[in-house]
Every structure is written in structure tokens, then in C-alpha cells.
Amino acid sequence: MKKWIAISGVLIIALLVIMFITKPSEEKYNAWLIENISTRLDEQSPMAAMGISLFGEQIIESNTVVEDYMIFNTFETKFQEREMKFIGVFNMFIPLSV
């Protein structure tokens, strides 16, 4: 019984360490969001997509709030009257609300 508790504890600690190491940075989030927005805008308006590729980083940086919870980050961005919320974990971004 104690053996399984010890193994479970080690696995939980290993998972938490991996989550801490692989939580994405704000720079990765900015690049990921710019790419996604540019892709969607490119279909509708190529000029708007070019504007995002040129000025998107400053716009997103100034409109994003990042919360660090040690094993994951939350990102909240306001862009074009929309609020987007994502969790950053395991080098991925999971949408909470878009």
C-alpha cells in the first residue's frame, strides 16, 4: 500500500514539474495569436492581415493580461471588441472563451 502511495506521489510531482517546464511564455502566446488572427483575417481582408503582421505584436501586448499560476498561465486579450481567454499549458493554448 505504501509503495503505491509513494509511486503516485512521485508521478504527481513529475507531472507538476513537466507542467511548470512546458508552460508557454507571453512571447509564444503573442506569436501564436498573431498567426491565428492573420490566418483568419487573410481570408476576409488581406490588407488587415498585413496590418496585423506589422503592428499585431504591439496591439496584442498592450491588450493582454497574463496570470501566472506556476504550472500554467492564463491569457486574456481584448481585440476588436472581443475578449479572448486561453490557458497555456504543455506548450499549447486551450481556449476558455473566444
C-alpha positions in Angstrom: 0.0 0.0 0.0 2.7 2.5 0.9 4.6 1.5 -2.3 1.6 2.7 -4.4 1.3 5.9 -2.4 5.0 6.7 -3.0 4.7 5.9 -6.7 1.6 8.1 -7.0 3.4 10.9 -5.2 6.4 10.7 -7.5 4.2 10.7 -10.6 2.2 13.7 -9.4 5.4 15.6 -8.7 6.9 14.6 -12.1 3.7 15.8 -13.8 3.8 19.1 -12.0 7.4 19.7 -12.9 6.7 18.9 -16.5 3.8 21.3 -16.5 6.0 24.0 -15.0 8.7 23.5 -17.6 6.3 23.4 -20.5 4.1 26.4 -19.7 4.3 28.7 -22.7 5.6 32.3 -22.3 3.9 35.5 -23.2 6.1 35.8 -26.3 4.9 32.4 -27.6 1.3 33.4 -26.9 1.7 36.7 -28.8 3.2 34.9 -31.8 0.6 32.2 -31.8 -2.3 34.7 -31.5 -0.9 36.9 -34.3 -0.6 33.8 -36.6 -4.2 32.7 -35.8 -5.6 36.2 -36.3 -3.6 36.8 -39.5 -4.8 33.5 -40.9 -8.4 34.3 -40.2 -8.2 37.9 -41.5 -6.2 36.8 -44.6 -9.4 35.0 -45.8 -11.5 38.1 -45.3 -9.2 41.1 -45.8 -5.6 40.7 -46.9 -4.8 44.3 -46.0 -6.0 43.8 -42.4 -3.8 40.7 -42.2 -0.8 42.6 -43.3 -1.5 45.3 -40.7 -1.7 42.6 -38.0 1.6 41.1 -39.1 3.2 44.6 -38.9 1.6 46.0 -35.7 0.0 43.0 -34.1 2.6 42.4 -31.5 2.3 45.8 -30.0 -1.5 45.7 -30.2 -1.7 42.3 -28.5 1.0 43.0 -25.9 -0.8 46.2 -24.8 -4.2 44.4 -24.6 -3.2 41.2 -22.9 -3.3 40.4 -19.2 -1.2 37.3 -18.2 -1.8 35.5 -14.9 1.0 33.0 -13.8 -0.2 30.1 -11.7 3.2 28.3 -11.6 2.1 25.2 -13.6 0.1 27.1 -16.2 -0.7 30.6 -17.4 -3.9 32.3 -18.3 -4.0 34.9 -21.1 -6.9 37.4 -21.5 -6.8 39.5 -24.6 -9.2 42.2 -25.8 -9.1 42.7 -29.5 -11.6 44.3 -31.8 -14.3 44.5 -29.1 -13.8 40.7 -28.3 -12.5 39.1 -25.2 -10.4 36.0 -25.6 -9.3 33.8 -22.7 -6.8 31.0 -23.0 -5.0 28.6 -20.7 -1.3 28.0 -21.6 -0.2 24.5 -20.6 2.1 21.9 -22.1 3.2 24.4 -24.8 -0.5 24.6 -26.0 -3.2 27.2 -25.7 -6.6 26.0 -24.7 -9.5 28.4 -25.3 -11.7 29.2 -22.4 -13.8 31.8 -24.2 -13.5 33.3 -27.6 
